[in-house]
Amino acid sequence: MIFSEKLQLLRKNKGLTQEELAEKLDVSRQAVAKWESGQGYPDIANLIQISNLFNVTIDYLVKDQACNISISPDTKTDMDKLIEFRIEAGANTYAACMNETASTRFDSHDYQYSKGPFIYHDTYVGGEQFAGEEAIWQDGKAVYAMNYMGRVLGEPFSGDFLKEALRKADKNMPYRGPEYYQSGEYLYKSKVMGDFTWFQGYEEIYYNGTIIYECYFHGGLIR
């Protein structure tokens, strides 16, 4: 992930508009827009302000990073198998309208999938504006969890397209959906900071260039 993408994700995760961020940094909104579009780059003084505001290092901001999976050597969980299972479970529950179970909370929608030592459970409440959590257990012990909250911003939103995009998750982007996926007039985009052990991300859907859906998510390993 390059600086422009990181800045946009950090800003959105903090709930700031470009104007609000510009005001905090004492720069113009046009300057922030150029940074986020990759047409410009902040000077060292602005980088220090951004670092302090979002509680990240300057080193993180300036170094380009791919969304690769880091294998943690100190965990007893086989990361490759865990990631493979997360992708398989995600493609065989909500995204495929399969394996729905009884509600675990008032008015919740629940899905469960198991294979070998792993059990996956996803539960959420709401519809056009929703919140939920998915978790994975290995041999009865929680090893992974992710929380998410999203909303429909406009029409014509398609739940079928969202599910189609979520089924395209792969080993490079196993969190929700792929980095990019397009079908006809619909475009799905997902950005993630961190790796499978500890991450936060943002996904959105566009229809003919207009954003109609967004979802924030964060999660990682449980120890």
C-alpha positions as CSV (number, residue, x, y, z in Angstrom):
1,M,0.0,0.0,0.0
2,I,1.4,3.4,-1.0
3,F,1.2,6.7,1.0
4,S,-1.8,8.1,-0.8
5,E,-3.9,4.9,0.0
6,K,-2.6,4.8,3.6
7,L,-3.6,8.5,4.2
8,Q,-7.1,8.0,2.8
9,L,-7.7,4.9,4.9
10,L,-6.3,6.5,8.1
11,R,-8.5,9.5,7.5
12,K,-11.7,7.5,6.9
13,N,-11.0,5.2,9.8
14,K,-10.9,8.3,12.0
15,G,-14.1,9.6,10.5
16,L,-12.6,12.8,9.1
17,T,-13.5,14.5,5.8
18,Q,-10.7,16.0,3.7
19,E,-11.7,19.4,4.9
20,E,-11.5,18.4,8.6
21,L,-8.1,16.8,8.1
22,A,-6.8,19.9,6.2
23,E,-8.0,22.1,9.1
24,K,-6.1,19.9,11.7
25,L,-2.9,20.1,9.6
26,D,-3.4,23.8,8.7
27,V,-3.2,23.1,5.0
28,S,-5.8,23.5,2.2
29,R,-8.3,20.8,1.3
30,Q,-6.8,20.8,-2.2
31,A,-3.4,19.8,-0.6
32,V,-5.0,16.8,1.1
33,A,-6.9,15.9,-2.1
34,K,-3.6,15.9,-4.0
35,W,-1.9,13.7,-1.4
36,E,-4.7,11.2,-1.5
37,S,-4.7,11.1,-5.3
38,G,-1.0,10.6,-5.5
39,Q,-0.5,14.0,-7.3
40,G,1.5,15.5,-4.4
41,Y,3.4,14.6,-1.2
42,P,3.5,16.3,2.2
43,D,6.7,17.9,3.5
44,I,8.5,16.6,6.6
45,A,6.6,19.0,8.9
46,N,3.2,17.7,7.6
47,L,4.4,14.1,7.8
48,I,5.2,14.6,11.5
49,Q,1.8,16.1,12.0
50,I,0.1,13.2,10.2
51,S,2.2,10.7,12.2
52,N,1.2,12.3,15.5
53,L,-2.5,12.7,14.6
54,F,-3.0,9.0,13.5
55,N,-0.5,7.5,16.0
56,V,1.6,5.8,13.3
57,T,5.3,6.1,12.5
58,I,6.8,8.2,9.7
59,D,8.6,5.1,8.6
60,Y,5.2,3.4,8.1
61,L,3.9,6.3,6.2
62,V,6.7,6.7,3.7
63,K,7.5,3.1,3.0
64,D,5.3,1.4,0.3
65,Q,3.8,-1.9,1.6
66,A,2.1,-4.7,-0.2
67,C,-0.8,-6.4,1.6
68,N,1.2,-9.5,2.2
69,I,0.6,-12.1,4.9
70,S,3.2,-12.2,7.7
71,I,3.7,-15.6,9.2
72,S,4.1,-15.3,13.0
73,P,6.8,-17.8,14.2
74,D,5.6,-17.7,17.9
75,T,2.1,-18.9,17.4
76,K,1.0,-22.6,17.5
77,T,-1.6,-21.9,14.9
78,D,-0.6,-22.9,11.3
79,M,-1.2,-19.6,9.6
80,D,-1.4,-21.0,6.1
81,K,-4.1,-23.5,7.1
82,L,-6.0,-20.8,9.2
83,I,-6.0,-18.4,6.2
84,E,-7.1,-21.1,3.8
85,F,-9.9,-22.1,6.2
86,R,-11.0,-18.4,6.6
87,I,-11.3,-18.0,2.8
88,E,-13.2,-21.3,2.4
89,A,-15.5,-20.5,5.3
90,G,-16.2,-17.0,4.0
91,A,-17.1,-18.5,0.6
92,N,-19.5,-21.0,2.0
93,T,-21.5,-19.0,4.5
94,Y,-23.1,-15.5,4.1
95,A,-21.4,-14.9,0.7
96,A,-23.0,-18.0,-0.7
97,C,-26.3,-17.9,1.3
98,M,-25.3,-21.2,2.9
99,N,-24.9,-22.8,6.4
100,E,-27.2,-20.3,8.2
101,T,-27.9,-21.3,11.8
102,A,-30.2,-20.2,14.6
103,S,-29.8,-16.7,16.0
104,T,-27.4,-16.4,18.9
105,R,-28.6,-12.9,19.8
106,F,-31.9,-11.0,19.4
107,D,-32.7,-10.4,15.7
108,S,-29.2,-11.6,14.6
109,H,-28.2,-13.5,11.4
110,D,-25.8,-16.3,12.0
111,Y,-23.7,-18.6,9.9
112,Q,-21.4,-21.5,10.8
113,Y,-18.9,-23.6,8.9
114,S,-16.5,-26.3,10.2
115,K,-13.7,-28.4,8.7
116,G,-11.2,-30.5,10.5
117,P,-10.1,-28.7,13.8
118,F,-11.6,-25.4,12.7
119,I,-15.0,-23.8,13.4
120,Y,-16.1,-20.5,11.8
121,H,-19.0,-18.4,13.1
122,D,-20.3,-15.2,11.7
123,T,-23.1,-13.2,13.4
124,Y,-24.5,-9.7,12.5
125,V,-27.4,-7.5,13.1
126,G,-29.0,-4.9,10.9
127,G,-29.6,-4.6,7.2
128,E,-28.9,-1.4,5.3
129,Q,-26.8,-0.4,8.2
130,F,-25.2,-3.4,10.0
131,A,-22.6,-4.6,12.5
132,G,-21.2,-8.0,13.2
133,E,-18.3,-10.2,14.1
134,E,-16.8,-13.4,12.8
135,A,-14.5,-15.7,14.7
136,I,-12.6,-18.9,14.2
137,W,-11.9,-21.6,16.8
138,Q,-9.2,-24.3,16.5
139,D,-9.7,-27.4,18.7
140,G,-12.3,-25.5,20.7
141,K,-10.0,-22.5,21.3
142,A,-10.6,-19.0,19.8
143,V,-7.7,-18.1,17.4
144,Y,-9.0,-15.3,15.2
145,A,-11.8,-12.7,15.2
146,M,-12.9,-9.7,13.1
147,N,-15.4,-7.0,13.8
148,Y,-17.1,-5.1,11.0
149,M,-19.7,-2.3,10.5
150,G,-21.1,-1.0,7.2
151,R,-23.9,0.8,5.5
152,V,-25.6,1.3,2.2
153,L,-25.1,4.8,0.9
154,G,-27.2,4.8,-2.2
155,E,-28.9,3.0,-5.0
156,P,-28.8,0.8,-6.9
157,F,-27.0,-1.2,-4.2
158,S,-26.7,-5.0,-5.0
159,G,-26.3,-7.5,-2.1
160,D,-25.7,-10.1,-4.8
161,F,-22.7,-8.2,-6.1
162,L,-21.3,-7.7,-2.6
163,K,-21.6,-11.5,-2.0
164,E,-20.0,-12.2,-5.3
165,A,-17.0,-9.9,-4.4
166,L,-16.6,-11.5,-1.0
167,R,-16.3,-15.0,-2.6
168,K,-13.3,-13.7,-4.5
169,A,-11.1,-13.3,-1.4
170,D,-7.7,-14.9,-1.8
171,K,-4.5,-15.6,0.2
172,N,-3.2,-12.0,-0.5
173,M,-6.5,-10.5,0.7
174,P,-8.2,-13.0,3.0
175,Y,-9.9,-10.4,5.3
176,R,-13.2,-9.6,3.4
177,G,-12.9,-9.4,-0.5
178,P,-10.1,-8.9,-3.0
179,E,-8.4,-5.5,-3.5
180,Y,-10.4,-4.9,-6.7
181,Y,-13.3,-6.7,-8.3
182,Q,-15.6,-5.4,-11.1
183,S,-18.7,-6.8,-12.7
184,G,-20.6,-4.6,-15.2
185,E,-21.2,-1.1,-13.6
186,Y,-20.3,-2.3,-10.1
187,L,-16.8,-2.0,-8.6
188,Y,-15.6,-3.4,-5.3
189,K,-12.5,-2.0,-3.6
190,S,-10.8,-3.0,-0.4
191,K,-7.8,-1.6,1.4
192,V,-6.1,-3.1,4.5
193,M,-3.4,-1.9,6.9
194,G,-1.4,-4.6,8.7
195,D,-1.5,-8.4,8.2
196,F,-3.6,-11.3,9.2
197,T,-2.3,-11.2,12.8
198,W,-3.5,-7.6,13.3
199,F,-5.2,-5.4,10.7
200,Q,-7.8,-2.7,10.0
201,G,-9.5,-2.1,6.6
202,Y,-12.1,-0.4,4.6
203,E,-14.2,-1.7,1.7
204,E,-16.5,0.2,-0.7
205,I,-18.7,-0.4,-3.7
206,Y,-19.1,2.0,-6.6
207,Y,-21.8,2.1,-9.2
208,N,-20.8,3.9,-12.4
209,G,-18.2,5.8,-10.3
210,T,-20.5,6.8,-7.4
211,I,-19.9,5.2,-4.0
212,I,-23.0,3.3,-2.8
213,Y,-21.7,1.2,0.1
214,E,-18.9,1.2,2.7
215,C,-17.8,-1.0,5.5
216,Y,-15.0,-0.7,8.1
217,F,-13.4,-3.8,9.6
218,H,-10.6,-4.8,12.0
219,G,-9.3,-8.0,13.5
220,G,-6.5,-10.4,14.0
221,L,-5.3,-13.4,16.0
222,I,-6.6,-14.2,19.5
223,R,-4.0,-15.3,22.0
